[in-house]
């Protein structure tokens, strides 16, 4: 396999391929990494980083510049002793140069085809207007209607329309073109915490994943991490409520919502969502009836205030055209 470095070549039984890259809430990366640790999966191959990554900065530690290390893209395997299907887990600690996404995906698919993989599983996050204490739902999308019907029996919610950005979404599309079946499980995360690791969403995703593939793993560590993260977010919210004063001040439900929206605006809006918003602005300029869909998207991401002047300007210009 060109540009794939094999450490060993295990014999595997009809394996699933699981793929994961970092993303919002680190749901995908955390889920795959947890599986590797909990199952004791063994590394057997890797993709040399220099083909698909390049340095984007340097690290400074104790005032000393360090030579930047390129991200790692590694394959692990796990044999299912119960006699059911084995697992291949591919995990990378960074998104590659997406201009090379298809070639990069083809390297992963070379490994998949070598081990006769027929089904690919991905993970991702689903930003929603929920509270961080809310039990996150799990959504899914699949490569075929037959697979959609099969997965419905596990009770995740069907993502009927939308977009999964980055390699966590792209890879499944490329795999489908190559004739592989597959699906993606998306864990809900609060809009105001998209840049914070979300063990609660990862936990929800792994619970359904384990039922689908028929394996049992201990999720206690992940539950503890979820509880700790919830506590840390509560502390942050409490601090914002109290401010710098020594005595807690009364706070209304409206103020709590304002705090959450402020947190959301401090996080980075995903590039794919920014592009969608810009496209909706362009469509609304040409057809003002599209403004309602634009407003719904701005509200969904709690960024209406940021775009308010531009949004209202659409109606001013529309009125001028009418005159």
Backbone as numpy.savetxt, mean C-alpha at the origin, in Angstrom:
# Nx Ny Nz CAx CAy CAz Cx Cy Cz
18.72 -17.84 -15.54 17.88 -16.64 -15.54 18.76 -15.40 -15.54
18.73 -14.66 -16.61 19.58 -13.48 -16.76 19.27 -12.45 -15.68
20.32 -11.95 -15.06 20.22 -10.89 -14.06 19.46 -11.31 -12.81
19.28 -12.58 -12.61 18.74 -13.12 -11.36 19.85 -13.94 -10.72
20.15 -13.69 -9.47 21.19 -14.43 -8.77 20.53 -15.47 -7.87
20.73 -16.75 -8.21 20.18 -17.85 -7.41 21.16 -18.28 -6.33
20.68 -18.29 -5.09 21.47 -18.81 -3.98 21.28 -20.32 -3.87
20.04 -20.76 -4.08 19.70 -22.18 -4.13 18.45 -22.32 -4.98
18.16 -23.56 -5.39 16.95 -23.81 -6.18 16.11 -24.87 -5.48
15.19 -24.43 -4.63 14.39 -25.39 -3.85 13.34 -26.08 -4.72
12.90 -27.24 -4.27 11.77 -27.90 -4.91 10.50 -27.48 -4.18
9.56 -26.93 -4.94 8.36 -26.37 -4.33 7.10 -26.97 -4.94
6.05 -27.03 -4.13 4.78 -27.61 -4.56 3.79 -26.51 -4.92
3.54 -26.34 -6.21 2.51 -25.43 -6.72 2.46 -24.12 -5.93
3.58 -23.37 -5.87 3.65 -22.24 -4.95 2.84 -21.01 -5.38
2.33 -20.29 -4.39 1.86 -18.92 -4.60 3.09 -18.02 -4.67
2.98 -16.92 -5.42 4.00 -15.87 -5.38 3.40 -14.66 -4.67
4.02 -14.23 -3.59 3.61 -13.03 -2.86 4.63 -11.93 -3.18
4.15 -10.75 -3.52 5.05 -9.65 -3.85 4.74 -8.44 -2.98
5.78 -7.69 -2.61 5.56 -6.55 -1.71 6.65 -5.49 -1.86
6.20 -4.23 -1.89 7.07 -3.06 -1.87 6.54 -2.07 -0.84
7.34 -1.12 -0.40 6.85 -0.09 0.53 5.73 0.73 -0.11
4.85 1.25 0.73 3.75 2.09 0.26 3.10 2.78 1.45
1.97 3.40 1.23 1.28 4.11 2.29 0.95 3.17 3.46
1.28 3.60 4.66 1.01 2.79 5.84 1.90 1.58 5.97
2.79 1.37 5.00 3.70 0.20 4.97 2.94 -1.11 5.13
1.71 -1.15 4.63 0.88 -2.34 4.79 1.47 -3.52 4.04
1.84 -3.30 2.78 2.35 -4.39 1.94 3.69 -4.91 2.45
4.64 -4.00 2.63 5.98 -4.40 3.05 5.94 -5.10 4.40
5.17 -4.54 5.33 5.09 -5.11 6.67 4.48 -6.51 6.64
3.44 -6.70 5.81 2.78 -8.00 5.74 3.75 -9.08 5.23
4.47 -8.76 4.16 5.41 -9.74 3.60 6.56 -10.01 4.55
7.08 -8.95 5.17 8.21 -9.12 6.09 7.80 -9.94 7.31
6.57 -9.72 7.79 6.08 -10.48 8.93 5.96 -11.96 8.58
5.49 -12.24 7.37 5.39 -13.63 6.92 6.76 -14.29 6.88
7.74 -13.59 6.35 9.09 -14.14 6.26 9.62 -14.48 7.65
9.44 -13.55 8.58 9.94 -13.77 9.94 9.19 -14.89 10.65
7.86 -14.86 10.58 7.06 -15.80 11.34 7.16 -17.22 10.79
7.27 -17.34 9.47 7.35 -18.66 8.85 8.78 -19.20 8.81
9.75 -18.32 9.03 11.14 -18.75 8.90 11.49 -19.03 7.45
10.96 -18.23 6.54 11.23 -18.42 5.11 12.71 -18.20 4.80
13.22 -18.94 3.81 14.64 -18.91 3.47 14.87 -18.16 2.16
15.90 -17.34 2.15 16.25 -16.62 0.93 16.83 -17.60 -0.09
16.45 -17.44 -1.37 17.02 -18.31 -2.40 17.43 -17.57 -3.66
17.09 -16.30 -3.80 17.49 -15.56 -5.00 17.34 -14.07 -4.75
18.00 -13.28 -5.60 17.84 -11.82 -5.51 18.08 -11.19 -6.88
17.58 -9.98 -7.03 17.79 -9.20 -8.25 18.86 -8.16 -7.95
19.98 -8.15 -8.66 21.01 -7.13 -8.42 20.43 -5.72 -8.56
20.67 -4.90 -7.57 20.00 -3.60 -7.49 20.43 -2.63 -8.58
21.66 -2.74 -9.05 22.19 -1.72 -9.96 21.43 -1.64 -11.29
20.68 -2.67 -11.63 19.93 -2.65 -12.89 18.68 -1.77 -12.81
18.13 -1.63 -11.62 16.82 -0.99 -11.51 16.75 0.12 -10.46
17.84 0.38 -9.77 17.86 1.43 -8.76 19.07 2.33 -8.98
18.98 3.53 -8.47 20.13 4.43 -8.48 20.09 5.24 -7.20
21.24 5.69 -6.70 21.26 6.45 -5.45 20.46 7.75 -5.58
19.68 8.06 -4.55 18.88 9.29 -4.57 19.27 10.22 -3.41
20.27 9.83 -2.63 20.72 10.66 -1.52 21.80 9.93 -0.74
22.30 10.57 0.28 23.32 9.96 1.13 22.82 9.95 2.57
23.39 9.07 3.34 23.03 8.97 4.75 24.14 9.57 5.60
23.74 10.31 6.62 24.71 10.92 7.55 24.49 10.30 8.92
25.54 9.80 9.54 25.46 9.21 10.87 26.62 9.72 11.71
26.28 10.32 12.86 27.30 10.90 13.75 28.16 11.91 13.01
27.53 12.65 12.08 28.24 13.69 11.36 29.10 13.22 10.21
29.08 11.90 9.93 29.93 11.34 8.88 29.05 10.88 7.71
29.46 11.25 6.51 28.75 10.81 5.31 29.03 9.33 5.06
27.98 8.60 4.73 28.13 7.17 4.43 27.88 6.93 2.95
28.56 5.94 2.40 28.32 5.55 1.01 26.90 4.98 0.92
26.06 5.50 0.02 24.67 5.03 -0.04 24.59 3.57 -0.47
23.71 2.83 0.19 23.48 1.45 -0.19 22.23 1.36 -1.05
22.30 0.59 -2.12 21.15 0.42 -2.99 20.14 -0.52 -2.33
18.85 -0.35 -2.65 17.81 -1.21 -2.07 18.02 -2.67 -2.44
17.36 -3.54 -1.68 17.45 -4.97 -1.91 16.14 -5.52 -2.44
16.22 -6.46 -3.37 15.05 -7.14 -3.93 15.30 -8.64 -3.84
14.65 -9.31 -2.88 15.02 -10.69 -2.56 13.82 -11.64 -2.60
14.12 -12.88 -2.94 13.13 -13.95 -2.99 13.34 -14.90 -1.80
12.24 -15.31 -1.18 12.27 -16.28 -0.09 11.30 -17.42 -0.41
11.56 -18.58 0.15 10.61 -19.68 -0.04 10.25 -20.28 1.31
9.06 -20.89 1.35 8.60 -21.60 2.54 7.84 -22.83 2.09
8.25 -23.99 2.61 7.56 -25.24 2.29 6.45 -25.49 3.31
5.27 -25.73 2.81 4.11 -25.97 3.66 4.07 -27.44 4.07
4.40 -27.74 5.31 4.51 -29.13 5.77 3.15 -29.83 5.87
2.08 -29.05 5.79 0.74 -29.65 5.87 0.35 -30.31 4.55
1.18 -30.14 3.53 0.87 -30.73 2.23 0.17 -29.79 1.28
-0.17 -28.59 1.76 -0.81 -27.61 0.89 0.26 -26.83 0.12
-0.17 -25.82 -0.62 0.73 -25.11 -1.52 1.82 -24.35 -0.77
3.02 -24.34 -1.34 4.15 -23.62 -0.76 4.06 -22.14 -1.12
4.99 -21.36 -0.57 5.01 -19.91 -0.82 6.37 -19.47 -1.34
6.34 -18.55 -2.31 7.51 -17.76 -2.69 7.16 -16.33 -2.31
8.03 -15.68 -1.55 7.78 -14.30 -1.13 8.87 -13.42 -1.72
8.45 -12.47 -2.54 9.39 -11.49 -3.08 9.17 -10.17 -2.34
10.23 -9.59 -1.84 10.10 -8.34 -1.08 11.25 -7.40 -1.44
10.92 -6.13 -1.60 11.94 -5.12 -1.85 11.72 -3.97 -0.88
12.80 -3.38 -0.39 12.65 -2.30 0.58 12.58 -0.93 -0.05
12.35 -0.86 -1.36 12.13 0.42 -2.04 11.45 0.18 -3.38
10.74 1.19 -3.84 10.16 1.14 -5.18 11.28 1.33 -6.20
11.30 0.58 -7.30 12.34 0.77 -8.32 12.05 2.01 -9.17
12.95 2.32 -10.05 12.71 3.35 -11.07 11.53 2.86 -11.91
10.38 3.54 -11.81 9.16 3.04 -12.46 9.21 3.14 -13.98
10.19 3.87 -14.54 10.36 3.84 -15.99 10.87 2.48 -16.45
11.41 1.70 -15.49 11.90 0.36 -15.80 11.01 -0.72 -15.18
9.79 -0.33 -14.80 8.91 -1.23 -14.06 8.64 -2.53 -14.80
8.42 -2.46 -16.11 8.07 -3.67 -16.85 9.25 -4.65 -16.90
10.45 -4.14 -17.17 11.63 -5.01 -17.20 11.89 -5.61 -15.82
11.71 -4.79 -14.80 11.89 -5.25 -13.42 10.90 -6.37 -13.11
9.64 -6.15 -13.49 8.60 -7.16 -13.25 8.91 -8.45 -14.01
9.46 -8.32 -15.20 9.79 -9.51 -15.98 10.84 -10.38 -15.28
11.77 -9.75 -14.55 12.76 -10.53 -13.80 12.07 -11.36 -12.72
11.10 -10.76 -12.05 10.36 -11.48 -11.01 9.55 -12.61 -11.65
8.96 -12.33 -12.80 8.15 -13.34 -13.48 9.00 -14.49 -14.01
10.27 -14.22 -14.32 11.17 -15.31 -14.73 11.28 -16.34 -13.61
11.43 -15.84 -12.39 11.50 -16.74 -11.24 10.17 -17.47 -11.07
9.07 -16.72 -11.18 7.75 -17.31 -11.01 7.53 -18.47 -12.00
7.90 -18.25 -13.25 7.69 -19.27 -14.28 8.60 -20.48 -14.06
9.81 -20.22 -13.57 10.73 -21.32 -13.30 10.15 -22.29 -12.28
9.42 -21.73 -11.30 8.82 -22.57 -10.24 7.34 -22.85 -10.49
6.91 -22.60 -11.75 5.55 -22.93 -12.19 4.47 -22.27 -11.32
4.71 -21.02 -10.97 3.71 -20.24 -10.23 2.53 -19.95 -11.15
1.33 -20.12 -10.63 0.12 -19.83 -11.40 -0.69 -18.68 -10.81
-0.37 -18.32 -9.54 -1.18 -17.31 -8.86 -0.29 -16.36 -8.05
-0.55 -15.06 -8.22 0.22 -14.01 -7.57 -0.66 -13.29 -6.56
-0.10 -12.96 -5.39 -0.84 -12.25 -4.36 -0.07 -10.99 -3.97
-0.79 -9.88 -3.98 -0.19 -8.62 -3.57 -0.96 -8.01 -2.40
-0.32 -7.06 -1.72 -0.95 -6.33 -0.62 -0.83 -4.83 -0.91
-1.74 -4.05 -0.34 -1.68 -2.60 -0.50 -2.52 -1.96 0.60
-2.54 -0.63 0.61 -3.35 0.11 1.58 -4.51 0.78 0.87
-5.53 1.12 1.66 -6.75 1.75 1.14 -7.07 2.94 2.05
-6.56 4.15 1.75 -6.85 5.30 2.59 -8.35 5.61 2.62
-8.88 5.75 3.81 -10.30 5.99 3.99 -10.52 7.01 5.11
-11.71 7.61 5.12 -12.06 8.58 6.16 -12.52 7.84 7.42
-11.58 7.12 8.05 -11.88 6.36 9.26 -10.97 6.83 10.39
-11.33 6.49 11.61 -10.51 6.81 12.78 -9.45 5.72 12.96
-8.34 6.07 13.59 -7.25 5.10 13.76 -7.62 3.99 14.76
-8.69 4.19 15.53 -9.15 3.14 16.44 -10.18 2.23 15.78
-10.59 2.59 14.57 -11.60 1.81 13.84 -11.00 0.50 13.34
-11.77 -0.58 13.42 -11.31 -1.86 12.88 -11.29 -1.78 11.36
-10.12 -1.85 10.73 -10.06 -1.63 9.29 -10.69 -2.78 8.49
-11.42 -2.41 7.47 -11.94 -3.41 6.54 -10.83 -3.80 5.57
-11.00 -4.92 4.91 -10.06 -5.36 3.88 -10.81 -5.39 2.55
-10.24 -4.75 1.55 -10.80 -4.72 0.21 -9.98 -5.64 -0.68
-10.53 -5.96 -1.86 -9.76 -6.81 -2.77 -10.13 -6.52 -4.22
-9.22 -6.86 -5.08 -9.46 -6.86 -6.52 -8.71 -8.05 -7.09
-9.17 -8.59 -8.22 -8.56 -9.80 -8.77 -8.47 -9.71 -10.28
-7.78 -10.67 -10.86 -7.52 -10.65 -12.31 -8.65 -11.25 -13.14
-9.63 -11.89 -12.51 -10.71 -12.51 -13.28 -12.00 -12.54 -12.46
-13.12 -12.63 -13.15 -14.43 -12.71 -12.49 -14.54 -13.97 -11.64
-13.96 -15.07 -12.14 -14.02 -16.33 -11.40 -13.30 -16.21 -10.06
-12.14 -15.54 -10.07 -11.39 -15.37 -8.84 -12.11 -14.40 -7.89
-12.74 -13.37 -8.46 -13.52 -12.45 -7.64 -14.61 -13.21 -6.88
-15.34 -14.08 -7.59 -16.42 -14.84 -6.96 -15.88 -15.77 -5.87
-14.73 -16.37 -6.13 -14.13 -17.27 -5.14 -13.75 -16.50 -3.87
-13.16 -15.30 -4.03 -12.68 -14.54 -2.89 -13.81 -13.91 -2.08
-14.95 -13.71 -2.69 -16.08 -13.12 -1.97 -16.48 -13.95 -0.76
-16.23 -15.25 -0.80 -16.62 -16.13 0.30 -15.82 -15.84 1.59
-14.70 -15.10 1.45 -13.89 -14.76 2.63 -14.29 -13.40 3.21
-15.28 -12.77 2.59 -15.91 -11.53 3.07 -15.06 -10.26 3.04
-14.06 -10.14 2.18 -13.48 -8.81 2.00 -14.43 -7.98 1.12
-14.21 -6.69 1.04 -15.06 -5.82 0.22 -14.43 -5.66 -1.16
-15.24 -5.76 -2.18 -14.74 -5.67 -3.56 -14.45 -4.23 -3.94
-13.24 -3.98 -4.41 -12.87 -2.68 -4.96 -13.30 -2.67 -6.42
-14.46 -2.07 -6.69 -15.03 -2.13 -8.03 -14.41 -1.11 -8.98
-13.82 -0.05 -8.43 -13.16 0.97 -9.27 -12.12 1.68 -8.43
-11.06 2.15 -9.06 -10.01 2.86 -8.34 -8.66 2.60 -8.95
-7.62 2.83 -8.17 -6.25 2.68 -8.67 -5.36 2.21 -7.53
-4.43 1.32 -7.84 -3.41 0.89 -6.88 -2.07 1.36 -7.44
-1.47 2.33 -6.78 -0.28 2.97 -7.35 0.99 2.18 -7.03
2.05 2.48 -7.79 3.36 1.86 -7.56 3.38 0.40 -7.96
4.47 -0.27 -7.59 4.66 -1.66 -7.99 3.64 -2.60 -7.36
3.10 -2.24 -6.19 2.09 -3.10 -5.56 0.85 -3.25 -6.44
0.61 -2.28 -7.31 -0.47 -2.40 -8.26 0.00 -2.83 -9.65
1.08 -2.20 -10.11 1.59 -2.46 -11.46 1.93 -3.92 -11.70
2.56 -4.55 -10.71 3.03 -5.91 -10.94 1.89 -6.87 -11.26
0.77 -6.74 -10.56 -0.36 -7.64 -10.82 -0.89 -7.46 -12.24
-0.90 -6.22 -12.72 -1.33 -5.98 -14.10 -0.39 -6.61 -15.11
0.91 -6.49 -14.87 1.91 -7.09 -15.77 1.82 -8.61 -15.70
1.63 -9.15 -14.49 1.50 -10.61 -14.35 0.27 -11.12 -15.09
-0.81 -10.36 -15.06 -2.03 -10.77 -15.78 -1.76 -10.84 -17.28
-1.01 -9.86 -17.80 -0.67 -9.88 -19.23 0.13 -11.13 -19.60
0.88 -11.65 -18.63 1.69 -12.85 -18.87 0.92 -14.14 -18.60
-0.38 -14.00 -18.32 -1.22 -15.19 -18.18 -1.37 -15.72 -16.77
-0.86 -14.99 -15.76 -0.99 -15.44 -14.38 -2.27 -14.88 -13.75
-2.87 -15.67 -12.88 -4.00 -15.18 -12.09 -3.45 -14.50 -10.85
-4.27 -13.68 -10.21 -3.79 -13.06 -8.98 -4.81 -12.13 -8.36
-4.50 -11.68 -7.16 -5.39 -10.75 -6.48 -4.58 -9.89 -5.51
-5.19 -8.78 -5.12 -4.57 -7.87 -4.17 -5.51 -7.64 -3.00
-4.98 -7.70 -1.79 -5.74 -7.41 -0.57 -5.30 -6.04 -0.06
-6.28 -5.15 0.16 -5.98 -3.79 0.57 -6.55 -3.51 1.96
-5.70 -3.11 2.88 -6.14 -2.80 4.24 -6.44 -1.32 4.39
-7.57 -1.01 5.00 -7.94 0.39 5.22 -6.99 1.07 6.20
-6.61 2.31 5.88 -5.83 3.13 6.81 -6.48 4.51 6.88
-6.39 5.20 8.03 -6.96 6.55 8.12 -6.24 7.52 7.19
-7.00 8.45 6.63 -6.40 9.43 5.73 -5.30 10.25 6.39
-5.46 10.49 7.69 -4.50 11.38 8.36 -3.26 10.64 8.86
-3.13 9.36 8.51 -1.94 8.61 8.95 -1.27 7.88 7.79
-1.40 8.39 6.59 -0.90 7.63 5.43 0.62 7.48 5.43
1.33 8.34 6.19 2.79 8.22 6.22 3.28 7.50 7.48
2.34 6.97 8.26 2.69 6.26 9.48 2.46 4.77 9.29
3.41 3.96 9.75 3.25 2.50 9.67 1.95 2.09 10.35
1.19 1.20 9.72 -0.13 0.84 10.24 -0.24 -0.68 10.47
0.24 -1.16 11.62 0.16 -2.59 11.91 -1.27 -3.12 11.97
-2.23 -2.26 12.35 -3.62 -2.70 12.44 -4.15 -3.12 11.06
-3.83 -2.33 10.04 -4.26 -2.68 8.68 -3.54 -3.93 8.18
-2.25 -4.03 8.50 -1.47 -5.22 8.13 -2.07 -6.47 8.77
-2.45 -6.35 10.02 -3.06 -7.47 10.75 -4.35 -7.92 10.07
-5.19 -6.96 9.69 -6.46 -7.29 9.03 -6.22 -8.01 7.71
-5.22 -7.54 6.96 -4.89 -8.15 5.66 -4.38 -9.57 5.85
-3.48 -9.77 6.82 -2.89 -11.10 7.01 -3.92 -12.11 7.53
-4.89 -11.66 8.31 -5.92 -12.58 8.78 -6.68 -13.20 7.61
-7.07 -12.36 6.65 -7.80 -12.88 5.49 -6.87 -13.67 4.58
-5.64 -13.18 4.40 -4.66 -13.90 3.57 -4.48 -15.33 4.07
-4.30 -15.49 5.37 -4.06 -16.83 5.94 -5.24 -17.76 5.71
-6.45 -17.22 5.79 -7.63 -18.04 5.51 -7.68 -18.46 4.05
-7.33 -17.56 3.16 -7.39 -17.85 1.72 -6.39 -18.93 1.33
-5.15 -18.80 1.81 -4.11 -19.76 1.40 -4.03 -20.97 2.32
-4.79 -20.95 3.42 -4.86 -22.11 4.30 -3.65 -22.34 5.17
-3.10 -21.26 5.75 -1.98 -21.43 6.67 -2.31 -20.77 8.01
-1.60 -21.16 9.04 -1.77 -20.57 10.37 -0.46 -19.97 10.82
-0.50 -18.70 11.23 0.69 -18.07 11.80 0.28 -17.32 13.07
1.23 -17.11 13.94 0.98 -16.39 15.19 1.00 -14.88 14.90
-0.12 -14.22 15.12 -0.24 -12.80 14.84 -0.12 -11.94 16.10
0.28 -12.55 17.22 0.32 -11.82 18.49 1.26 -10.61 18.44
2.44 -10.78 17.86 3.39 -9.66 17.79 2.81 -8.48 17.03
2.11 -8.80 15.97 1.50 -7.75 15.16 0.37 -7.05 15.92
-0.39 -7.81 16.70 -1.44 -7.22 17.52 -0.84 -6.27 18.55
0.28 -6.65 19.15 0.95 -5.79 20.12 1.46 -4.51 19.47
2.00 -4.65 18.26 2.48 -3.48 17.53 1.33 -2.54 17.19
0.19 -3.11 16.83 -0.99 -2.30 16.50 -1.46 -1.51 17.73
-1.48 -2.17 18.88 -1.90 -1.50 20.12 -0.93 -0.37 20.49
0.36 -0.64 20.32 1.36 0.38 20.63 1.22 1.57 19.70
1.01 1.33 18.40 0.87 2.42 17.45 -0.37 3.25 17.75
-1.47 2.57 18.10 -2.69 3.28 18.47 -2.44 4.20 19.67
-1.70 3.70 20.64 -1.37 4.49 21.82 -0.55 5.72 21.46
0.42 5.54 20.54 1.27 6.66 20.14 0.47 7.72 19.40
-0.46 7.30 18.54 -1.29 8.27 17.83 -2.21 9.01 18.80
-2.73 8.28 19.79 -3.56 8.92 20.82 -2.78 10.00 21.56
-1.52 9.69 21.88 -0.68 10.68 22.56 -0.49 11.93 21.71
-0.29 11.71 20.40 -0.12 12.84 19.49 -1.38 13.69 19.44
-2.54 13.04 19.34 -3.79 13.77 19.30 -4.04 14.51 20.61
-3.71 13.85 21.74 -3.87 14.51 23.04 -2.99 15.74 23.14
-1.78 15.63 22.63 -0.86 16.76 22.67 -1.41 17.92 21.84
-1.95 17.61 20.68 -2.49 18.65 19.82 -3.73 19.29 20.44
-4.50 18.49 21.17 -5.69 19.03 21.84 -5.29 20.00 22.95
-4.29 19.60 23.74 -3.90 20.39 24.90 -3.02 21.57 24.52
-2.17 21.38 23.51 -1.24 22.43 23.12 -0.11 22.54 24.11
0.38 23.73 24.31 1.53 23.92 25.20 1.12 24.22 26.63
-0.18 24.36 26.90 -0.63 24.66 28.25 -0.51 23.46 29.16
-0.48 23.69 30.45 -0.33 22.60 31.39 -1.66 21.91 31.69
-2.77 22.66 31.59 -4.07 22.10 31.89 -4.81 21.74 30.61
-5.40 20.54 30.55 -6.18 20.17 29.37 -7.33 21.14 29.16
-7.59 21.44 27.91 -8.69 22.34 27.56 -9.83 21.53 26.98
-11.07 21.98 27.22 -12.20 21.27 26.63 -12.09 21.28 25.11
-12.54 20.21 24.49 -12.46 20.13 23.03 -13.72 19.49 22.49
-14.25 20.08 21.46 -15.50 19.59 20.87 -15.21 18.56 19.79
-16.27 17.86 19.36 -16.13 16.89 18.28 -15.67 17.57 16.99
-16.18 18.79 16.75 -15.77 19.53 15.55 -14.28 19.83 15.57
-13.77 20.16 16.76 -12.34 20.46 16.89 -11.49 19.21 16.68
-12.00 18.07 17.16 -11.29 16.80 16.93 -11.19 16.52 15.43
-12.29 16.74 14.71 -12.27 16.52 13.26 -11.30 17.48 12.59
-11.24 18.73 13.09 -10.31 19.71 12.52 -8.87 19.26 12.72
-8.59 18.70 13.90 -7.24 18.21 14.19 -6.87 17.08 13.22
-7.83 16.18 13.02 -7.56 15.06 12.11 -7.30 15.55 10.69
-8.09 16.55 10.27 -7.90 17.08 8.92 -6.56 17.79 8.81
-6.15 18.48 9.88 -4.85 19.14 9.88 -3.73 18.11 9.76
-3.87 16.99 10.47 -2.88 15.92 10.35 -2.83 15.38 8.94
-4.00 15.24 8.35 -4.06 14.72 6.99 -3.34 15.63 6.02
-3.50 16.95 6.21 -2.88 17.90 5.29 -1.36 17.94 5.46
-0.88 17.50 6.63 0.56 17.45 6.85 1.20 16.25 6.18
0.40 15.26 5.85 0.94 14.08 5.18 1.02 14.34 3.69
1.81 13.53 3.01 2.02 13.72 1.58 0.91 13.04 0.79
0.25 13.81 -0.05 -0.79 13.25 -0.90 -0.12 12.38 -1.96
-0.58 11.14 -2.16 0.04 10.27 -3.16 0.05 10.91 -4.55
1.11 10.68 -5.30 1.24 11.27 -6.63 0.09 10.92 -7.55
-0.38 9.68 -7.47 -1.48 9.25 -8.34 -2.75 10.03 -8.04
-2.97 10.40 -6.75 -4.16 11.16 -6.38 -4.03 12.60 -6.84
-2.83 13.18 -6.72 -2.60 14.52 -7.24 -2.90 14.58 -8.74
-2.44 13.57 -9.46 -2.69 13.51 -10.91 -4.18 13.42 -11.20
-4.88 12.60 -10.41 -6.33 12.46 -10.61 -7.05 13.77 -10.35
-6.65 14.49 -9.29 -7.27 15.77 -8.97 -7.03 16.78 -10.09
-5.81 16.81 -10.62 -5.51 17.74 -11.71 -6.34 17.41 -12.95
-6.50 16.13 -13.22 -7.31 15.72 -14.37 -8.77 16.14 -14.19
-9.28 16.00 -12.96 -10.66 16.39 -12.69 -10.83 17.90 -12.80
-9.82 18.68 -12.39 -9.87 20.14 -12.58 -9.97 20.48 -14.07
-9.16 19.81 -14.86 -9.17 20.07 -16.30 -10.54 19.72 -16.90
-11.10 18.59 -16.49 -12.41 18.18 -17.00 -13.50 19.14 -16.54
-13.39 19.64 -15.29 -14.39 20.56 -14.76 -14.33 21.92 -15.45
-13.14 22.32 -15.89 -13.03 23.57 -16.63 -13.76 23.49 -17.97
-13.75 22.30 -18.55 -14.43 22.11 -19.83 -15.92 21.80 -19.66
-16.25 21.15 -18.53 -17.64 20.77 -18.27 -17.89 20.90 -16.77
-18.57 21.97 -16.35 -18.73 22.29 -14.93 -19.48 21.20 -14.16
-20.22 20.35 -14.88 -20.94 19.27 -14.19 -19.99 18.28 -13.54
-18.72 18.29 -13.96 -17.72 17.39 -13.37 -17.22 17.90 -12.02
-17.65 19.11 -11.64 -17.17 19.71 -10.40 -17.62 18.92 -9.17
-18.77 18.29 -9.24 -19.26 17.53 -8.09 -18.34 16.34 -7.80
-17.86 15.67 -8.85 -16.93 14.55 -8.66 -15.60 15.05 -8.11
-15.16 16.22 -8.61 -13.93 16.83 -8.10 -14.06 17.16 -6.62
-15.19 17.76 -6.23 -15.41 18.13 -4.82 -15.40 16.87 -3.93
-16.01 15.81 -4.42 -16.04 14.56 -3.65 -14.63 14.02 -3.43
-13.78 14.13 -4.44 -12.40 13.65 -4.34 -11.60 14.51 -3.36
-11.80 15.83 -3.40 -11.10 16.72 -2.48 -11.53 16.47 -1.04
-12.82 16.23 -0.85 -13.32 15.94 0.49 -12.80 14.60 1.00
-12.74 13.62 0.10 -12.27 12.29 0.48 -10.87 12.36 1.07
-10.01 13.21 0.50 -8.62 13.30 0.94 -8.40 14.46 1.92
-9.51 15.13 2.31 -9.42 16.23 3.28 -8.48 17.35 2.81
-8.51 17.66 1.51 -7.63 18.71 0.99 -8.43 19.81 0.28
-9.72 19.90 0.57 -10.53 20.93 -0.09 -9.97 22.33 0.17
-9.60 22.63 1.44 -9.09 23.96 1.79 -7.88 24.33 0.95
-7.04 23.33 0.69 -5.83 23.58 -0.11 -6.17 23.98 -1.54
-7.28 23.46 -2.05 -7.67 23.71 -3.44 -8.88 24.65 -3.55
-9.33 25.22 -2.44 -10.60 25.95 -2.42 -10.65 27.08 -3.43
-9.61 27.91 -3.50 -9.62 29.05 -4.42 -9.75 28.59 -5.87
-9.00 27.54 -6.22 -9.07 27.02 -7.59 -10.45 26.44 -7.88
-11.03 25.77 -6.87 -12.35 25.16 -7.06 -13.41 26.22 -7.29
-13.42 27.26 -6.45 -14.42 28.32 -6.60 -14.22 29.10 -7.90
-12.97 29.18 -8.33 -12.66 29.88 -9.59 -13.32 29.20 -10.79
-13.52 27.88 -10.69 -14.20 27.17 -11.78 -15.59 27.74 -12.03
-16.30 28.08 -10.95 -17.67 28.58 -11.09 -17.68 30.03 -11.57
-16.66 30.80 -11.15 -16.57 32.18 -11.63 -16.36 32.20 -13.15
-15.47 31.33 -13.60 -15.17 31.28 -15.04 -16.36 30.72 -15.82
-17.05 29.75 -15.21 -18.21 29.19 -15.87 -19.31 30.25 -16.03
-19.47 31.10 -15.00 -20.46 32.17 -15.06 -20.09 33.19 -16.12
-18.77 33.50 -16.21 -18.31 34.45 -17.24 -18.60 33.94 -18.64
-18.38 32.62 -18.82 -18.69 32.03 -20.14 -20.15 32.15 -20.47
-20.99 31.98 -19.41 -22.44 32.07 -19.61 -22.89 33.45 -20.00
-22.16 34.47 -19.50 -22.49 35.85 -19.84 -21.98 36.19 -21.24
